[in-house]
């Protein structure tokens, strides 16, 4: 028996012709989207997602989840393998500013099998105590080699955060022919927004 036809607490499958017609249209559009993408990872910028959210009444996380799922999965290197011997630290110190925020590629830890690059994001406004940075971004690298990048955690909070990325193959010390960009990561936008609750009252037991 198919899983979607199993009665759950007395609820039977109520799939109907109207839903079927809509689903068929969706699947045909998915096929067209794949043809247009030609294997590329396509994802709209945050402003476009916000506009669609306002127009359609959908949550940002819903739109991100749907659009992110349209990109074909890319075979990934096993980054959990040992990085190997630490060969040194590669200073980068590339900085740029966008509005009230400063972005800095500070350095890369150079291991035998991969690099770990650090990115710092800082708010430069005077009222930083009211800022909490959330950066659903990933690192894109253009160079002679085809680099694979994976998020490797970070630290900080509030008005300043640090992000780290695993990079394979390891970065060359000659960075003149390499371009770095931070780009929206659809997977990062899928996290649901939670209501903030402050518990500051006395509780007796």
Secondary structure, 3 states (H helix, E strand, C coil): CCHHHCCECCECCCCCHHHHHHHHHHHHHHHHHHHHHCCCCCCCCHHHHHHHHHHHCCCHHHHHHHHHHCCCCCCCCCCCCCCCCEEEEEEEEEEEEECCEEEEEEEEEEECCCEEEEEEEEECCCCHHHCCCCCCEEEEEECCCCCEEEEEEEEEECCEEEEEEEEECCCCCCCCCCEEEEEECHHHHHCCCCCCCCCCCCCCC
